[in-house]
Amino acid sequence: MRGGYEQIGGGHADGLPEYRVRRSTRSRRVRLTVTARDGLVVTLPAGVAEAHAHRAVADRSGWAIRALAEVAERREAFLAGPEGLLPGAVDLRAVSRVLPVVYAVGGRPHGSPAVARERDGVLTVTGSGDADARLAALRRWRDRTARSVLPTLAGDLAAETGIAPALITVRGQRTRWGSASARGTVSLNRNLVFLPPHLVRYVLAHELAHLRVLDHSPRFWALLESMVPFAKKTRAELRGTHHLVPVWADE
């Protein structure tokens, strides 16, 4: 069952933080992630016994507790319900645009999903007044916007550096801002649209550099520094910017 949750474990009795277990046919190792929406999740590869989830949380309980503390406020917003997640404005820092959001009931055939559209600098969500439907519309609009904006920015940098990917994809990665494959594919996290331009450029340059050098050897860093001065300093800055992704988009 790829992507589905099987159980909840942990708690006060064993001193471990509460966690959820998810099976993945794609995962090759036991992996721990923490998000505002889901809390602590242990992803198990197919065929791995559930006991490994408890062991993994026990081994990394210190990290898990710290990570949960970092997202506690955002998680509280998720648990409070969808109504409180609806934004009054959306800040697309990657392209230096702030869009006020207007919610309008009606304007769509009965039973149709809510739709978010940008026009004249305003993002209007029409259709159902249900908060979940409105959030879904905003997330679909985010996805469309990311698929338009990010490949364009990557293409501009590719032209500037002379390193062109074979394919650019925009996805909903949970733990990475981007990745690159030996086949020349660059995959970008859709939530990059919420980061400032210099950090987006760093991520794009990082992945383009991997098309030349797949590891993180000194040769890789030298290449990246030629594309983005002070690359390691910028990388450190990137680690502390997840809070720039609005809670409603933090899936």
N, C-alpha and C positions, 0 to 999 in steps of 0.2 A: 504493500500500500504506500506508494510514493507520495510524500507530502502530507499524509494524514497523521493525526496524533493518536497514540495507542493508550496512554495512561498518564497519570500524574503521580510523581513520586517525591520523596523527601518530605521535610517538615520538621516540626519541633521535636518529635520523638527521637530522631537520630541526629539532630543538630545541623542537618544540611538544609540549604535553601530548597524551596519547592521547585520542581522542574517538570517538564513535559517531555515525553519520548516521541520521536518521529522516525519512521522508517524511510529510507531512501535507496532506491535501486542504483542511483548514480554515485552515492557516497562510497569512498573506499576506506574510510577510517571513522572512528567514533569522534564526533565533533560537538563542541559546546558553543552555543551562541546565545546572546542576550539582546532582546529588542523590547521596545516600549509596548508593542502590541502583544507579544507572546510571553514575555518574561524569559526565564531560563529554559532553553530547549536543548535536549541531547538528541543528536541525529545518529542513528545506528545504520550501518550498511545491512543489506539483506543477509539473513542467516546468522547475525551476531546476537548472542543471547542478551536478554534484557538486563541481566545482572551487570553487564558491562556499563550500562548507563549509570547505575548507582556508584560503581567504582570510579568512573570518570569524574562524577560530581564530587565525590569524596577527595579525589586526588587534587582537584582544582577548586576546592571550596572557597579558598581565599580570593582567588580571581573572580569567581562567580558572585560572591557577596559584594565585592567592590563594583563589579559591572552592574549589578542590580541596583546598587545605591545611586549610580550615575544616571540611570534611566527612571528612577523612582517617581519623579514628578511627572514625566511624560507618560509613564505607565498609569499613574493615577488618572490622568486625563482620558486615556483609553477606557479604563474601567468605569469611569463616570458616565459613559454613554456617548453615542455619535453626535448628539446635538451640540455638545460643547466643543467638538472638534472642527465644526464648520468655520472656516476663516472669514474674516472681514476683508482681507487683502492677501494677495500672493506676491511674494518677492522673488522674482526670477533674477537672482544676482548674476548668473552667468552672462546675461545679456543686458544687465543694468535696467530692468523694467519692473515697476511695481504696479500691479493691477488690482484695483478695488473689485470686490466680488459682490454681485447683486443676485438675490434669490427671488425668483418669480414663480408663483404657482400657476399652472395652466400653460397654455400655449403649445401643448403637445396632445396628440390623440390619446384617448383614454387607454390606459394600460401600457403606454409607451414608456421606456426608461427616461429618467431625467437626462438632460443634455447640458454641457457647459460649452459656451462659445465666447470667443474674444472678439470684441468689436469696438473700435474707437477708444482703445485703451481701457476698456471695462470688460471684466469677465462675468458673464451672465449665466446663471444656472436656471433653466426653465424645466417645467414638468412637475413631477411628483414633489409634494412638500415633505416627504419622508426623509429624515436625516441620512439614513443609510443610502438611499437612492441618490441623494445629492453628493454624498462623499464618493460614491462609485463614479458619478459623472465627473467630479473633479479629478479623480485618479485617472480616468480615461483621457481627459484633457491633458493632464500632466504627461501621460505616456505619448500622446500625439505630439505634444510640444517638444519633448525630449528627442523623439525620433526625427524631428525637423531640425532642431537647434544643434544637437551634439555632433551628428555626422558632418554638418556644415563647418563647425569649428575644427573638427578633426581634419577635414579636407583642406582647410586653410593652412593648418600647421604642417600637414603633409607636403603641400606645395612649397611651403617656406623651407622645410628641412630636406626635401628630396626623398623622404621615406614614406612610401605610399602603401597602406594596407590593401590586401586583396579584398577584404570585406569588413564593414563596420556594422556591428549590431548594438542595439540598445535594449537592455534587459533589466530585470528587477533583482539584481544580486543582493544577498543579505549581508555579506561581510566584506565585499570588495567594491572599490570605486571603479575598477577596471581590470581587464586581463588581456593577454595577447597569446596567441597560439603559434606553433611552429609553421602552421599552414598560412599564416599571414592575416588571421582574423583578429580584429580588435573588438572586444566587447566592453561597453560602457554602461555604468550604472545610471538609470534614468534620473535619479535624484541629484546628479551632478548639476542640473539646472538651477539648484538652490545655492550652490557655492559661488564665491566670488571669482571673477575672471582669472586671476593669477593662479588660483588653486586648480581650476578646471584646466588651464594650460599645462600645469604641472602633470596632472593625471594623463592628459592626452600625450604629452611628450614622453612620459614614463612608458606608456604602452607602445608608442611608436619606436622608442629606443629598443624595446624588447624584440622588435621585428628584426633588428640587427644582432642583438646580443640577448639571448634568452635568460641568462642567469644574472646575478647581481655582483658580478666580478668588478674589479677596478676598471676594466675596459667599459663595462656598462655605465658606471657612474661618470667616467670621463666623457662619454658620449652624451649622457643626459645633461651634464653641466654645460656642455657646448650649446645645448638647446634651451636650458633653463638655468641661468646663473643662480647659485646658492640653492641647488636642488635639495641637498640633505636638510637644510634649514626649512625649506618649504614643505618637505615631506613630514617633518616633525609638526609643523603647523597644521597639516592636514589631519593628523590624528585627533586633534581636539575640536573638530568642526561638525561633528554629527548633529549637534544641537541646532545647526542652521537648517536642517531638514525639518519642515513643519510637521507637527505630530500627525496631522491627517494623512501625510504622505509617507510616514514611517511604517511601512508594512512589513 
